[in-house]
Amino acid sequence: MGRGRAKAKQAKVARDLKYRTHDTDLGALARELHGGSDDDDTTESDDFGDWADYRPPRD
């Protein structure tokens, strides 16, 4: 019991996604998929900056 309401909501969302017209910026999508020049490579190296001097404890 109780599955009907959740299933109906999923069906409504799926129908909305299927039939609604979207204004998609295809140029931005292509740049994102092909690694355009707008990407920042500095964020990748900054993610591990806090752990650069980490040493695990010795047992």
Stockholm file with secondary structure:
# STOCKHOLM 1.0

chainA/1-59         MGRGRAKAKQAKVARDLKYRTHDTDLGALARELHGGSDDDDTTESDDFGDWADYRPPRD
#=GR chainA/1-59 SS CCHHHHHHHHHHHHHHHHHSCCCCCHHHHHHHHHTCTTCCSHHHHHTTGGGTTCCCCCC
#=GC SS_cons        CCHHHHHHHHHHHHHHHHHSCCCCCHHHHHHHHHTCTTCCSHHHHHTTGGGTTCCCCCC
//
